[in-house]
Amino acid sequence: MHTLTPSSFNSLTYLNRVQPSQNRVGPPRRTVKCGYSLEFSNLTHGFGVGSSRADFQHSCAILASKVISQQDDGNHHVSAVNGESTAATNLQLVPLGNKPLPPKPLTITDLSPAPIHGSSLRVAYQGVPGAYSEAAAGKAYPNSEAIPCDQFEVAFQSVELWIADRAVLPVENSLGGSIHRNYDLLLRHRLHIVGEVQLPVHHCILALPGVRKEYLTRVISHPQALSQCENTLTKLGFNFAREAVDDTAGAAEFIATNNLRDTAAIASARAAELYGLNILADGIQDDPNNVTRFVMLAREPIIPRTDRPFKTSIVFAHDNGTSVLFKVLSAFAFRNISLTKIESRPHRGRPIRVEDGESEGTAKHFEYIFYIDFDASMAEVRAQNALAEVQEFTSFLRVLGSYPMDMTPWSPSSSSH
């Protein structure tokens, strides 16, 4: 799979240092530096990047995904913003002087100007403008400020580091199934699911103005988009090479940036509008019932309620093999709680369980972590009792979130343009 990263974007590389101001009234001034010598500060009038906040938004339009962990000149450890181990609780913020930092967590004012009345939420999503994830973020939080990230993990970290207020990320598609990467990241990070949104997917074939089908030699897009349109592409006569890239809108941007007249992209109609491409074919997905489910993530959970339909997501592991799974499922069935999803992922900390038998020899079994969604609110007694019973059979149990269901009606004719 190719990674499309325009050279015009600078990489947000690491948090540098924190220095309390000696003469400044108010909370200590914190400085965030990026690897290309851009400096962001919460000065009195906003970010001090170059000459304006617009410079910051242009230079770091997409948070980069380089995983680093560096040592500064004073041998103090600097945690990587985009590193595997970076989390809000792991940041090593080192004062420059001898005066120690007050023991308080990062706040939103440390990384941005104080919000004014009526200011919009900052919502992180994976991809570039025109991506379906951007449309999902707009549906989940209308009038929000969308923050594009080039990788899923960067979106998680942007919320943990107070760069964004929320993240909207896909977890499953009605045709392609689960997005396993995000299930793994839900376990690795400490964000909470606070909502969900379902977005119908409407694919188009895009090319530069004046380009006809007979000029094309390849089609590029996200792997799932290519698979979701395979039959239609063949019927329409697009019988040429398919190449997978990171995301749908990124494919459209790549064609426009490099003036590729022999290449088409599968993306949304909004991507065509943003990058000046023509739509050669519209609605090319093989199945009109193509819907992607996104979850909304925040640093703090919401208070569950019982006055509207709620869904709860949990993750658990156990030590006694798959026989425990039946007992876990029975805890929900006994209380008439419907399960809407069950997903297993390898237990990365202990992928294989070994059992020794006197006559059978040594048996090796794969160990799994299970994710379950069920239709009940944690404010309901039956859900609380079910999890209390589940906890008796499991070695690990975590509630990822209890949140309102997306009850928005949709039809195959609707699209995420």
Salt bridges, closest charged atoms under 4 A:
GLU39 OE2 - ARG29 NH2 3.73
ASP72 OD2 - ARG17 NH2 2.90
GLU84 OE2 - ARG181 NH2 3.96
GLU84 OE1 - ARG188 NH1 2.08
ASP110 OD2 - ARG30 NE 3.12
GLU134 OE1 - ARG270 NE 2.99
GLU145 OE2 - ARG53 NH2 3.83
GLU153 OE1 - ARG181 NH2 3.10
GLU153 OE1 - ARG188 NH1 3.38
GLU153 OE2 - HIS189 NE2 3.39
GLU160 OE2 - HIS189 ND1 3.03
ASP165 OD2 - ARG122 NE 3.48
ASP165 OD1 - ARG299 NH2 3.91
GLU172 OE2 - ARG293 NH1 2.92
GLU172 OE1 - LYS341 NZ 3.40
ASP184 OD2 - ARG345 NH2 2.90
ASP184 OD2 - ARG348 NH2 3.27
GLU196 OE1 - ARG293 NE 2.67
GLU196 OE1 - LYS311 NZ 3.10
GLU214 OE2 - ARG212 NE 2.68
GLU230 OE2 - ARG242 NH2 3.45
GLU243 OE1 - HIS2 NE2 3.81
GLU243 OE1 - ARG218 NH1 2.89
ASP282 OD1 - HIS202 NE2 2.71
ASP307 OD2 - ARG305 NH2 2.59
ASP319 OD1 - ARG350 NH2 2.79
GLU343 OE2 - HIS180 NE2 2.95
GLU343 OE1 - LYS341 NZ 3.38
GLU355 OE2 - ARG353 NH1 2.23
GLU355 OE1 - HIS365 NE2 3.79
GLU367 OE2 - ARG353 NE 2.84
ASP373 OD2 - ARG293 NH1 3.23
GLU380 OE1 - ARG382 NE 2.80
GLU389 OE1 - ARG335 NH1 2.82
ASP406 OD2 - LYS139 NZ 3.98
